[in-house]
Protein backbone atom coordinates (compact mmCIF):
# COMPACT_ATOMS: atom_id res chain seq x y z
CA UNK A 1 0.00 0.00 0.00
CA UNK A 2 2.04 2.93 -1.24
CA UNK A 3 5.74 3.52 -1.48
CA UNK A 4 8.01 5.29 0.94
CA UNK A 5 6.68 8.62 2.10
CA UNK A 6 3.18 8.04 0.75
CA UNK A 7 0.04 7.68 2.78
CA UNK A 8 -1.89 4.45 2.32
CA UNK A 9 -5.48 4.96 1.19
CA UNK A 10 -6.72 2.22 3.53
CA UNK A 11 -5.43 1.09 6.92
CA UNK A 12 -6.30 -2.46 8.01
CA UNK A 13 -7.43 -3.41 11.50
CA UNK A 14 -10.43 -2.94 13.74
CA UNK A 15 -12.09 0.33 14.71
CA UNK A 16 -10.42 0.15 18.12
CA UNK A 17 -6.96 -0.78 16.83
CA UNK A 18 -7.06 2.15 14.39
CA UNK A 19 -8.08 4.47 17.24
CA UNK A 20 -5.06 3.38 19.29
CA UNK A 21 -2.80 4.06 16.27
CA UNK A 22 -3.95 7.71 16.35
CA UNK A 23 -3.07 8.44 19.98
CA UNK A 24 -1.05 11.64 20.48
CA UNK A 25 -1.84 13.03 16.99
CA UNK A 26 -2.78 16.70 17.27
CA UNK A 27 -6.35 17.97 17.06
CA UNK A 28 -6.96 20.15 14.03
CA UNK A 29 -10.40 21.36 12.97
CA UNK A 30 -11.40 19.73 9.69
CA UNK A 31 -8.52 17.22 9.73
CA UNK A 32 -9.09 13.60 8.66
CA UNK A 33 -5.53 12.29 9.20
CA UNK A 34 -3.03 10.88 8.93
CA UNK A 35 -1.09 13.56 10.85
CA UNK A 36 -3.98 15.31 12.66
CA UNK A 37 -7.70 14.77 13.30
CA UNK A 38 -10.85 16.47 14.46
CA UNK A 39 -13.35 14.32 16.37
CA UNK A 40 -15.46 13.18 13.42
CA UNK A 41 -12.38 12.81 11.21
CA UNK A 42 -10.90 10.46 13.81
CA UNK A 43 -14.08 8.41 14.17
CA UNK A 44 -14.58 8.24 10.39
CA UNK A 45 -11.02 6.99 9.92
CA UNK A 46 -11.42 4.43 12.71
CA UNK A 47 -14.65 3.10 11.20
CA UNK A 48 -13.60 3.02 7.55
CA UNK A 49 -9.79 2.82 7.60
CA UNK A 50 -9.73 5.66 5.07
CA UNK A 51 -8.29 9.16 5.47
CA UNK A 52 -11.30 11.01 4.09
CA UNK A 53 -14.36 12.81 5.44
CA UNK A 54 -16.85 9.96 5.89
CA UNK A 55 -18.96 11.46 8.67
CA UNK A 56 -19.61 14.68 10.55
CA UNK A 57 -20.43 14.54 14.26
CA UNK A 58 -24.12 15.01 13.48
CA UNK A 59 -24.08 11.87 11.32
CA UNK A 60 -24.12 9.78 14.49
CA UNK A 61 -26.97 11.55 16.32
CA UNK A 62 -29.71 9.61 14.55
CA UNK A 63 -28.08 6.19 14.68
CA UNK A 64 -29.65 3.55 16.92
CA UNK A 65 -28.57 3.87 20.55
CA UNK A 66 -27.14 0.87 22.37
CA UNK A 67 -27.46 0.30 26.10
CA UNK A 68 -24.64 -2.21 26.50
CA UNK A 69 -21.75 -0.62 24.57
CA UNK A 70 -19.02 -2.77 23.10
CA UNK A 71 -15.52 -1.69 22.04
CA UNK A 72 -15.83 -0.09 18.62
CA UNK A 73 -19.19 1.53 19.31
CA UNK A 74 -19.32 5.31 18.98
CA UNK A 75 -19.77 7.73 21.90
CA UNK A 76 -21.81 10.73 20.80
CA UNK A 77 -23.33 14.00 21.92
CA UNK A 78 -24.24 17.02 19.84
CA UNK A 79 -20.96 18.41 18.46
CA UNK A 80 -18.63 15.62 19.62
CA UNK A 81 -17.89 11.93 18.99
CA UNK A 82 -15.35 9.35 20.10
CA UNK A 83 -14.59 5.62 19.78
CA UNK A 84 -15.59 3.46 22.76
CA UNK A 85 -12.72 1.19 23.85
CA UNK A 86 -14.37 -0.49 26.84
CA UNK A 87 -14.26 0.06 30.59
CA UNK A 88 -16.13 3.36 30.37
CA UNK A 89 -13.34 4.91 28.26
CA UNK A 90 -13.08 6.30 24.76
CA UNK A 91 -10.43 7.57 22.37
CA UNK A 92 -11.28 11.01 21.01
CA UNK A 93 -9.85 14.19 19.51
CA UNK A 94 -11.03 16.72 22.09
CA UNK A 95 -10.19 20.28 21.02
CA UNK A 96 -7.70 22.69 19.49
CA UNK A 97 -4.42 22.60 21.40
CA UNK A 98 -4.99 19.00 22.53
CA UNK A 99 -4.18 15.58 21.08
CA UNK A 100 -6.04 12.34 20.38
CA UNK A 101 -6.21 10.61 23.74
CA UNK A 102 -8.00 8.17 26.04
CA UNK A 103 -10.64 9.71 28.32
CA UNK A 104 -13.53 8.64 30.50
CA UNK A 105 -16.83 8.78 28.61
CA UNK A 106 -18.81 11.66 30.17
CA UNK A 107 -22.40 11.09 31.32
CA UNK A 108 -23.56 13.58 28.67
CA UNK A 109 -22.67 11.13 25.87
CA UNK A 110 -24.57 8.09 24.64
CA UNK A 111 -23.55 5.12 22.52
CA UNK A 112 -24.45 4.15 18.96
CA UNK A 113 -23.46 1.23 16.79
CA UNK A 114 -22.96 2.26 13.15
C-alpha positions in Angstrom: 0.0 0.0 0.0 2.0 2.9 -1.2 5.7 3.5 -1.5 8.0 5.3 0.9 6.7 8.6 2.1 3.2 8.0 0.7 0.0 7.7 2.8 -1.9 4.5 2.3 -5.5 5.0 1.2 -6.7 2.2 3.5 -5.4 1.1 6.9 -6.3 -2.5 8.0 -7.4 -3.4 11.5 -10.4 -2.9 13.7 -12.1 0.3 14.7 -10.4 0.1 18.1 -7.0 -0.8 16.8 -7.1 2.1 14.4 -8.1 4.5 17.2 -5.1 3.4 19.3 -2.8 4.1 16.3 -3.9 7.7 16.3 -3.1 8.4 20.0 -1.1 11.6 20.5 -1.8 13.0 17.0 -2.8 16.7 17.3 -6.3 18.0 17.1 -7.0 20.2 14.0 -10.4 21.4 13.0 -11.4 19.7 9.7 -8.5 17.2 9.7 -9.1 13.6 8.7 -5.5 12.3 9.2 -3.0 10.9 8.9 -1.1 13.6 10.9 -4.0 15.3 12.7 -7.7 14.8 13.3 -10.8 16.5 14.5 -13.4 14.3 16.4 -15.5 13.2 13.4 -12.4 12.8 11.2 -10.9 10.5 13.8 -14.1 8.4 14.2 -14.6 8.2 10.4 -11.0 7.0 9.9 -11.4 4.4 12.7 -14.6 3.1 11.2 -13.6 3.0 7.5 -9.8 2.8 7.6 -9.7 5.7 5.1 -8.3 9.2 5.5 -11.3 11.0 4.1 -14.4 12.8 5.4 -16.8 10.0 5.9 -19.0 11.5 8.7 -19.6 14.7 10.6 -20.4 14.5 14.3 -24.1 15.0 13.5 -24.1 11.9 11.3 -24.1 9.8 14.5 -27.0 11.5 16.3 -29.7 9.6 14.6 -28.1 6.2 14.7 -29.7 3.6 16.9 -28.6 3.9 20.5 -27.1 0.9 22.4 -27.5 0.3 26.1 -24.6 -2.2 26.5 -21.8 -0.6 24.6 -19.0 -2.8 23.1 -15.5 -1.7 22.0 -15.8 -0.1 18.6 -19.2 1.5 19.3 -19.3 5.3 19.0 -19.8 7.7 21.9 -21.8 10.7 20.8 -23.3 14.0 21.9 -24.2 17.0 19.8 -21.0 18.4 18.5 -18.6 15.6 19.6 -17.9 11.9 19.0 -15.3 9.3 20.1 -14.6 5.6 19.8 -15.6 3.5 22.8 -12.7 1.2 23.8 -14.4 -0.5 26.8 -14.3 0.1 30.6 -16.1 3.4 30.4 -13.3 4.9 28.3 -13.1 6.3 24.8 -10.4 7.6 22.4 -11.3 11.0 21.0 -9.9 14.2 19.5 -11.0 16.7 22.1 -10.2 20.3 21.0 -7.7 22.7 19.5 -4.4 22.6 21.4 -5.0 19.0 22.5 -4.2 15.6 21.1 -6.0 12.3 20.4 -6.2 10.6 23.7 -8.0 8.2 26.0 -10.6 9.7 28.3 -13.5 8.6 30.5 -16.8 8.8 28.6 -18.8 11.7 30.2 -22.4 11.1 31.3 -23.6 13.6 28.7 -22.7 11.1 25.9 -24.6 8.1 24.6 -23.5 5.1 22.5 -24.5 4.2 19.0 -23.5 1.2 16.8 -23.0 2.3 13.1 
